[in-house]
């Protein structure tokens, strides 16, 4: 069990976990997950942590096939400027290793913005808290568990 799975369990939502053998040489953790689980990349969402206005950390959740638009994220999160957070800061605030950062069960809950394309999906997949492990859940459950908001944050 990971904190992400514990959070889903505690909330009583319907979810499924999917594991695969992670290749340390993979170029992209998210695209590797989509490929190995034979899923469309638009269904698999990555979790990125950014620093808003030089002080506030924010979680962005978007399809692995998309690139984060920092300006759009800043606007959606109520700030002016966003930059990618330093890896050490991401691991310290989330409690997860890079490539296994989940939007669920983070050590320190962060404001969360989820790409609006997730709304149209019956199920989506996010990291379950370690490399090689994904959690499948209803997008509305993800929104509720993260207390997030929908926005177009991708290029």
PyMOL CGO cylinders between C-alpha atoms (Angstrom):
from pymol import cmd
from pymol.cgo import CYLINDER

trace = [
    CYLINDER, 0.00, 0.00, 0.00, 1.03, 3.56, -0.68, 0.3, 1, 1, 1, 1, 1, 1,
    CYLINDER, 1.03, 3.56, -0.68, -0.37, 6.78, 0.80, 0.3, 1, 1, 1, 1, 1, 1,
    CYLINDER, -0.37, 6.78, 0.80, -2.27, 7.30, -2.49, 0.3, 1, 1, 1, 1, 1, 1,
    CYLINDER, -2.27, 7.30, -2.49, -3.98, 3.93, -2.21, 0.3, 1, 1, 1, 1, 1, 1,
    CYLINDER, -3.98, 3.93, -2.21, -4.63, 4.52, 1.49, 0.3, 1, 1, 1, 1, 1, 1,
    CYLINDER, -4.63, 4.52, 1.49, -6.33, 7.83, 0.61, 0.3, 1, 1, 1, 1, 1, 1,
    CYLINDER, -6.33, 7.83, 0.61, -8.58, 6.10, -1.94, 0.3, 1, 1, 1, 1, 1, 1,
    CYLINDER, -8.58, 6.10, -1.94, -9.40, 3.34, 0.56, 0.3, 1, 1, 1, 1, 1, 1,
    CYLINDER, -9.40, 3.34, 0.56, -10.18, 5.80, 3.33, 0.3, 1, 1, 1, 1, 1, 1,
    CYLINDER, -10.18, 5.80, 3.33, -12.47, 7.79, 1.01, 0.3, 1, 1, 1, 1, 1, 1,
    CYLINDER, -12.47, 7.79, 1.01, -14.33, 4.63, 0.04, 0.3, 1, 1, 1, 1, 1, 1,
    CYLINDER, -14.33, 4.63, 0.04, -14.14, 5.32, -3.67, 0.3, 1, 1, 1, 1, 1, 1,
    CYLINDER, -14.14, 5.32, -3.67, -14.04, 2.71, -6.40, 0.3, 1, 1, 1, 1, 1, 1,
    CYLINDER, -14.04, 2.71, -6.40, -10.53, 2.29, -7.77, 0.3, 1, 1, 1, 1, 1, 1,
    CYLINDER, -10.53, 2.29, -7.77, -8.21, -0.29, -9.29, 0.3, 1, 1, 1, 1, 1, 1,
    CYLINDER, -8.21, -0.29, -9.29, -4.44, -0.50, -9.23, 0.3, 1, 1, 1, 1, 1, 1,
    CYLINDER, -4.44, -0.50, -9.23, -2.31, -1.54, -12.18, 0.3, 1, 1, 1, 1, 1, 1,
    CYLINDER, -2.31, -1.54, -12.18, 1.34, -2.46, -11.91, 0.3, 1, 1, 1, 1, 1, 1,
    CYLINDER, 1.34, -2.46, -11.91, 4.02, -2.92, -14.50, 0.3, 1, 1, 1, 1, 1, 1,
    CYLINDER, 4.02, -2.92, -14.50, 7.75, -3.48, -14.55, 0.3, 1, 1, 1, 1, 1, 1,
    CYLINDER, 7.75, -3.48, -14.55, 9.35, -0.03, -14.59, 0.3, 1, 1, 1, 1, 1, 1,
    CYLINDER, 9.35, -0.03, -14.59, 12.36, 0.42, -16.87, 0.3, 1, 1, 1, 1, 1, 1,
    CYLINDER, 12.36, 0.42, -16.87, 14.85, 2.86, -15.28, 0.3, 1, 1, 1, 1, 1, 1,
    CYLINDER, 14.85, 2.86, -15.28, 16.03, 3.81, -18.79, 0.3, 1, 1, 1, 1, 1, 1,
    CYLINDER, 16.03, 3.81, -18.79, 12.56, 5.01, -19.87, 0.3, 1, 1, 1, 1, 1, 1,
    CYLINDER, 12.56, 5.01, -19.87, 12.53, 8.57, -21.19, 0.3, 1, 1, 1, 1, 1, 1,
    CYLINDER, 12.53, 8.57, -21.19, 9.09, 9.37, -19.79, 0.3, 1, 1, 1, 1, 1, 1,
    CYLINDER, 9.09, 9.37, -19.79, 7.50, 7.74, -16.75, 0.3, 1, 1, 1, 1, 1, 1,
    CYLINDER, 7.50, 7.74, -16.75, 3.99, 8.61, -17.92, 0.3, 1, 1, 1, 1, 1, 1,
    CYLINDER, 3.99, 8.61, -17.92, 4.37, 7.46, -21.52, 0.3, 1, 1, 1, 1, 1, 1,
    CYLINDER, 4.37, 7.46, -21.52, 6.00, 4.27, -20.23, 0.3, 1, 1, 1, 1, 1, 1,
    CYLINDER, 6.00, 4.27, -20.23, 2.94, 3.63, -18.05, 0.3, 1, 1, 1, 1, 1, 1,
    CYLINDER, 2.94, 3.63, -18.05, 0.56, 4.19, -20.98, 0.3, 1, 1, 1, 1, 1, 1,
    CYLINDER, 0.56, 4.19, -20.98, 2.60, 1.89, -23.21, 0.3, 1, 1, 1, 1, 1, 1,
    CYLINDER, 2.60, 1.89, -23.21, 3.06, -0.92, -20.70, 0.3, 1, 1, 1, 1, 1, 1,
    CYLINDER, 3.06, -0.92, -20.70, -0.57, -0.84, -19.57, 0.3, 1, 1, 1, 1, 1, 1,
    CYLINDER, -0.57, -0.84, -19.57, -1.75, -0.56, -23.21, 0.3, 1, 1, 1, 1, 1, 1,
    CYLINDER, -1.75, -0.56, -23.21, -3.69, 2.63, -22.57, 0.3, 1, 1, 1, 1, 1, 1,
    CYLINDER, -3.69, 2.63, -22.57, -4.24, 5.75, -24.62, 0.3, 1, 1, 1, 1, 1, 1,
    CYLINDER, -4.24, 5.75, -24.62, -1.83, 8.48, -23.40, 0.3, 1, 1, 1, 1, 1, 1,
    CYLINDER, -1.83, 8.48, -23.40, -4.83, 10.81, -23.03, 0.3, 1, 1, 1, 1, 1, 1,
    CYLINDER, -4.83, 10.81, -23.03, -6.12, 8.55, -20.20, 0.3, 1, 1, 1, 1, 1, 1,
    CYLINDER, -6.12, 8.55, -20.20, -2.88, 8.52, -18.21, 0.3, 1, 1, 1, 1, 1, 1,
    CYLINDER, -2.88, 8.52, -18.21, -2.20, 11.70, -16.26, 0.3, 1, 1, 1, 1, 1, 1,
    CYLINDER, -2.20, 11.70, -16.26, 1.12, 12.90, -14.88, 0.3, 1, 1, 1, 1, 1, 1,
    CYLINDER, 1.12, 12.90, -14.88, 1.56, 14.84, -11.67, 0.3, 1, 1, 1, 1, 1, 1,
    CYLINDER, 1.56, 14.84, -11.67, 3.83, 17.88, -11.72, 0.3, 1, 1, 1, 1, 1, 1,
    CYLINDER, 3.83, 17.88, -11.72, 4.60, 20.27, -8.89, 0.3, 1, 1, 1, 1, 1, 1,
    CYLINDER, 4.60, 20.27, -8.89, 5.22, 23.95, -9.59, 0.3, 1, 1, 1, 1, 1, 1,
    CYLINDER, 5.22, 23.95, -9.59, 6.06, 26.96, -7.50, 0.3, 1, 1, 1, 1, 1, 1,
    CYLINDER, 6.06, 26.96, -7.50, 3.58, 29.79, -7.83, 0.3, 1, 1, 1, 1, 1, 1,
    CYLINDER, 3.58, 29.79, -7.83, 4.79, 33.37, -7.44, 0.3, 1, 1, 1, 1, 1, 1,
    CYLINDER, 4.79, 33.37, -7.44, 8.01, 32.16, -5.82, 0.3, 1, 1, 1, 1, 1, 1,
    CYLINDER, 8.01, 32.16, -5.82, 6.37, 30.78, -2.70, 0.3, 1, 1, 1, 1, 1, 1,
    CYLINDER, 6.37, 30.78, -2.70, 3.31, 28.51, -3.02, 0.3, 1, 1, 1, 1, 1, 1,
    CYLINDER, 3.31, 28.51, -3.02, 3.60, 24.94, -4.32, 0.3, 1, 1, 1, 1, 1, 1,
    CYLINDER, 3.60, 24.94, -4.32, 0.78, 23.77, -6.60, 0.3, 1, 1, 1, 1, 1, 1,
    CYLINDER, 0.78, 23.77, -6.60, 0.08, 20.35, -8.13, 0.3, 1, 1, 1, 1, 1, 1,
    CYLINDER, 0.08, 20.35, -8.13, -0.77, 20.14, -11.84, 0.3, 1, 1, 1, 1, 1, 1,
    CYLINDER, -0.77, 20.14, -11.84, -2.31, 16.93, -13.20, 0.3, 1, 1, 1, 1, 1, 1,
    CYLINDER, -2.31, 16.93, -13.20, -2.44, 16.54, -16.98, 0.3, 1, 1, 1, 1, 1, 1,
    CYLINDER, -2.44, 16.54, -16.98, -2.28, 13.89, -19.71, 0.3, 1, 1, 1, 1, 1, 1,
    CYLINDER, -2.28, 13.89, -19.71, 1.19, 12.41, -20.20, 0.3, 1, 1, 1, 1, 1, 1,
    CYLINDER, 1.19, 12.41, -20.20, 1.02, 13.33, -23.89, 0.3, 1, 1, 1, 1, 1, 1,
    CYLINDER, 1.02, 13.33, -23.89, 0.66, 17.05, -23.08, 0.3, 1, 1, 1, 1, 1, 1,
    CYLINDER, 0.66, 17.05, -23.08, 3.10, 19.74, -22.07, 0.3, 1, 1, 1, 1, 1, 1,
    CYLINDER, 3.10, 19.74, -22.07, 2.28, 21.93, -19.07, 0.3, 1, 1, 1, 1, 1, 1,
    CYLINDER, 2.28, 21.93, -19.07, 1.61, 25.59, -19.90, 0.3, 1, 1, 1, 1, 1, 1,
    CYLINDER, 1.61, 25.59, -19.90, 2.99, 27.45, -16.88, 0.3, 1, 1, 1, 1, 1, 1,
    CYLINDER, 2.99, 27.45, -16.88, 1.16, 30.71, -17.71, 0.3, 1, 1, 1, 1, 1, 1,
    CYLINDER, 1.16, 30.71, -17.71, -2.20, 28.96, -17.87, 0.3, 1, 1, 1, 1, 1, 1,
    CYLINDER, -2.20, 28.96, -17.87, -1.47, 27.08, -14.67, 0.3, 1, 1, 1, 1, 1, 1,
    CYLINDER, -1.47, 27.08, -14.67, -0.50, 30.29, -12.86, 0.3, 1, 1, 1, 1, 1, 1,
    CYLINDER, -0.50, 30.29, -12.86, -3.74, 31.95, -13.95, 0.3, 1, 1, 1, 1, 1, 1,
    CYLINDER, -3.74, 31.95, -13.95, -5.86, 28.89, -12.99, 0.3, 1, 1, 1, 1, 1, 1,
    CYLINDER, -5.86, 28.89, -12.99, -4.19, 28.77, -9.56, 0.3, 1, 1, 1, 1, 1, 1,
    CYLINDER, -4.19, 28.77, -9.56, -4.70, 32.48, -8.92, 0.3, 1, 1, 1, 1, 1, 1,
    CYLINDER, -4.70, 32.48, -8.92, -1.11, 33.58, -9.39, 0.3, 1, 1, 1, 1, 1, 1,
    CYLINDER, -1.11, 33.58, -9.39, 1.00, 35.53, -11.81, 0.3, 1, 1, 1, 1, 1, 1,
    CYLINDER, 1.00, 35.53, -11.81, 4.00, 33.30, -12.49, 0.3, 1, 1, 1, 1, 1, 1,
    CYLINDER, 4.00, 33.30, -12.49, 4.73, 29.59, -12.16, 0.3, 1, 1, 1, 1, 1, 1,
    CYLINDER, 4.73, 29.59, -12.16, 8.01, 27.70, -12.48, 0.3, 1, 1, 1, 1, 1, 1,
    CYLINDER, 8.01, 27.70, -12.48, 8.76, 24.03, -12.04, 0.3, 1, 1, 1, 1, 1, 1,
    CYLINDER, 8.76, 24.03, -12.04, 9.57, 23.21, -8.41, 0.3, 1, 1, 1, 1, 1, 1,
    CYLINDER, 9.57, 23.21, -8.41, 13.00, 21.85, -7.57, 0.3, 1, 1, 1, 1, 1, 1,
    CYLINDER, 13.00, 21.85, -7.57, 13.10, 18.02, -7.38, 0.3, 1, 1, 1, 1, 1, 1,
    CYLINDER, 13.10, 18.02, -7.38, 14.13, 18.01, -3.71, 0.3, 1, 1, 1, 1, 1, 1,
    CYLINDER, 14.13, 18.01, -3.71, 11.22, 20.31, -2.87, 0.3, 1, 1, 1, 1, 1, 1,
    CYLINDER, 11.22, 20.31, -2.87, 8.80, 18.06, -4.78, 0.3, 1, 1, 1, 1, 1, 1,
    CYLINDER, 8.80, 18.06, -4.78, 9.95, 14.95, -2.91, 0.3, 1, 1, 1, 1, 1, 1,
    CYLINDER, 9.95, 14.95, -2.91, 9.94, 16.72, 0.46, 0.3, 1, 1, 1, 1, 1, 1,
    CYLINDER, 9.94, 16.72, 0.46, 6.44, 18.17, 0.08, 0.3, 1, 1, 1, 1, 1, 1,
    CYLINDER, 6.44, 18.17, 0.08, 4.82, 15.12, -1.54, 0.3, 1, 1, 1, 1, 1, 1,
    CYLINDER, 4.82, 15.12, -1.54, 6.62, 12.29, 0.23, 0.3, 1, 1, 1, 1, 1, 1,
    CYLINDER, 6.62, 12.29, 0.23, 7.06, 10.56, -3.13, 0.3, 1, 1, 1, 1, 1, 1,
    CYLINDER, 7.06, 10.56, -3.13, 10.04, 9.96, -5.42, 0.3, 1, 1, 1, 1, 1, 1,
    CYLINDER, 10.04, 9.96, -5.42, 10.12, 11.59, -8.85, 0.3, 1, 1, 1, 1, 1, 1,
    CYLINDER, 10.12, 11.59, -8.85, 8.34, 9.38, -11.36, 0.3, 1, 1, 1, 1, 1, 1,
    CYLINDER, 8.34, 9.38, -11.36, 6.05, 8.16, -8.59, 0.3, 1, 1, 1, 1, 1, 1,
    CYLINDER, 6.05, 8.16, -8.59, 4.49, 11.42, -7.44, 0.3, 1, 1, 1, 1, 1, 1,
    CYLINDER, 4.49, 11.42, -7.44, 0.76, 10.98, -6.98, 0.3, 1, 1, 1, 1, 1, 1,
    CYLINDER, 0.76, 10.98, -6.98, -1.82, 13.73, -6.60, 0.3, 1, 1, 1, 1, 1, 1,
    CYLINDER, -1.82, 13.73, -6.60, -3.35, 11.55, -3.87, 0.3, 1, 1, 1, 1, 1, 1,
    CYLINDER, -3.35, 11.55, -3.87, -2.01, 11.04, -0.37, 0.3, 1, 1, 1, 1, 1, 1,
    CYLINDER, -2.01, 11.04, -0.37, 0.64, 13.71, -0.55, 0.3, 1, 1, 1, 1, 1, 1,
    CYLINDER, 0.64, 13.71, -0.55, 2.51, 14.39, 2.67, 0.3, 1, 1, 1, 1, 1, 1,
    CYLINDER, 2.51, 14.39, 2.67, 1.45, 18.02, 2.41, 0.3, 1, 1, 1, 1, 1, 1,
    CYLINDER, 1.45, 18.02, 2.41, -1.79, 18.56, 0.50, 0.3, 1, 1, 1, 1, 1, 1,
    CYLINDER, -1.79, 18.56, 0.50, -1.25, 21.16, -2.20, 0.3, 1, 1, 1, 1, 1, 1,
    CYLINDER, -1.25, 21.16, -2.20, -3.74, 23.16, -4.25, 0.3, 1, 1, 1, 1, 1, 1,
    CYLINDER, -3.74, 23.16, -4.25, -4.42, 21.03, -7.33, 0.3, 1, 1, 1, 1, 1, 1,
    CYLINDER, -4.42, 21.03, -7.33, -5.37, 21.89, -10.90, 0.3, 1, 1, 1, 1, 1, 1,
    CYLINDER, -5.37, 21.89, -10.90, -6.46, 19.04, -13.17, 0.3, 1, 1, 1, 1, 1, 1,
    CYLINDER, -6.46, 19.04, -13.17, -6.50, 19.39, -16.94, 0.3, 1, 1, 1, 1, 1, 1,
    CYLINDER, -6.50, 19.39, -16.94, -10.07, 19.76, -18.13, 0.3, 1, 1, 1, 1, 1, 1,
    CYLINDER, -10.07, 19.76, -18.13, -9.77, 16.87, -20.62, 0.3, 1, 1, 1, 1, 1, 1,
    CYLINDER, -9.77, 16.87, -20.62, -10.12, 14.53, -17.64, 0.3, 1, 1, 1, 1, 1, 1,
    CYLINDER, -10.12, 14.53, -17.64, -13.76, 15.56, -17.22, 0.3, 1, 1, 1, 1, 1, 1,
    CYLINDER, -13.76, 15.56, -17.22, -14.77, 13.71, -20.39, 0.3, 1, 1, 1, 1, 1, 1,
    CYLINDER, -14.77, 13.71, -20.39, -13.20, 10.41, -19.36, 0.3, 1, 1, 1, 1, 1, 1,
    CYLINDER, -13.20, 10.41, -19.36, -15.07, 7.60, -17.63, 0.3, 1, 1, 1, 1, 1, 1,
    CYLINDER, -15.07, 7.60, -17.63, -11.84, 6.60, -15.86, 0.3, 1, 1, 1, 1, 1, 1,
    CYLINDER, -11.84, 6.60, -15.86, -8.36, 8.05, -15.71, 0.3, 1, 1, 1, 1, 1, 1,
    CYLINDER, -8.36, 8.05, -15.71, -5.03, 6.84, -14.39, 0.3, 1, 1, 1, 1, 1, 1,
    CYLINDER, -5.03, 6.84, -14.39, -2.54, 8.62, -12.13, 0.3, 1, 1, 1, 1, 1, 1,
    CYLINDER, -2.54, 8.62, -12.13, 0.50, 7.42, -10.27, 0.3, 1, 1, 1, 1, 1, 1,
    CYLINDER, 0.50, 7.42, -10.27, -0.38, 5.39, -7.21, 0.3, 1, 1, 1, 1, 1, 1,
    CYLINDER, -0.38, 5.39, -7.21, 2.72, 6.59, -5.40, 0.3, 1, 1, 1, 1, 1, 1,
    CYLINDER, 2.72, 6.59, -5.40, 5.62, 4.66, -6.86, 0.3, 1, 1, 1, 1, 1, 1,
    CYLINDER, 5.62, 4.66, -6.86, 7.18, 3.97, -10.21, 0.3, 1, 1, 1, 1, 1, 1,
    CYLINDER, 7.18, 3.97, -10.21, 5.43, 1.11, -11.96, 0.3, 1, 1, 1, 1, 1, 1,
    CYLINDER, 5.43, 1.11, -11.96, 2.11, 1.50, -10.12, 0.3, 1, 1, 1, 1, 1, 1,
    CYLINDER, 2.11, 1.50, -10.12, -0.95, 3.38, -11.39, 0.3, 1, 1, 1, 1, 1, 1,
    CYLINDER, -0.95, 3.38, -11.39, -4.35, 3.92, -9.83, 0.3, 1, 1, 1, 1, 1, 1,
    CYLINDER, -4.35, 3.92, -9.83, -7.46, 3.99, -12.02, 0.3, 1, 1, 1, 1, 1, 1,
    CYLINDER, -7.46, 3.99, -12.02, -10.36, 6.07, -10.77, 0.3, 1, 1, 1, 1, 1, 1,
    CYLINDER, -10.36, 6.07, -10.77, -13.31, 8.23, -11.74, 0.3, 1, 1, 1, 1, 1, 1,
    CYLINDER, -13.31, 8.23, -11.74, -12.22, 11.80, -12.61, 0.3, 1, 1, 1, 1, 1, 1,
    CYLINDER, -12.22, 11.80, -12.61, -14.79, 13.29, -10.24, 0.3, 1, 1, 1, 1, 1, 1,
    CYLINDER, -14.79, 13.29, -10.24, -13.36, 11.20, -7.40, 0.3, 1, 1, 1, 1, 1, 1,
    CYLINDER, -13.36, 11.20, -7.40, -9.88, 12.53, -8.21, 0.3, 1, 1, 1, 1, 1, 1,
    CYLINDER, -9.88, 12.53, -8.21, -11.25, 16.08, -8.19, 0.3, 1, 1, 1, 1, 1, 1,
    CYLINDER, -11.25, 16.08, -8.19, -12.97, 15.51, -4.85, 0.3, 1, 1, 1, 1, 1, 1,
    CYLINDER, -12.97, 15.51, -4.85, -10.02, 13.76, -3.16, 0.3, 1, 1, 1, 1, 1, 1,
    CYLINDER, -10.02, 13.76, -3.16, -7.57, 16.49, -4.20, 0.3, 1, 1, 1, 1, 1, 1,
    CYLINDER, -7.57, 16.49, -4.20, -10.07, 19.30, -3.65, 0.3, 1, 1, 1, 1, 1, 1,
    CYLINDER, -10.07, 19.30, -3.65, -8.89, 20.38, -7.07, 0.3, 1, 1, 1, 1, 1, 1,
    CYLINDER, -8.89, 20.38, -7.07, -10.29, 22.38, -9.93, 0.3, 1, 1, 1, 1, 1, 1,
    CYLINDER, -10.29, 22.38, -9.93, -10.55, 21.80, -13.68, 0.3, 1, 1, 1, 1, 1, 1,
    CYLINDER, -10.55, 21.80, -13.68, -8.66, 24.07, -16.08, 0.3, 1, 1, 1, 1, 1, 1,
    CYLINDER, -8.66, 24.07, -16.08, -6.94, 24.03, -19.45, 0.3, 1, 1, 1, 1, 1, 1,
    CYLINDER, -6.94, 24.03, -19.45, -3.30, 23.96, -18.33, 0.3, 1, 1, 1, 1, 1, 1,
    CYLINDER, -3.30, 23.96, -18.33, -1.70, 22.27, -21.34, 0.3, 1, 1, 1, 1, 1, 1,
    CYLINDER, -1.70, 22.27, -21.34, -0.23, 23.47, -24.63, 0.3, 1, 1, 1, 1, 1, 1,
]
cmd.load_cgo(trace, "trace")
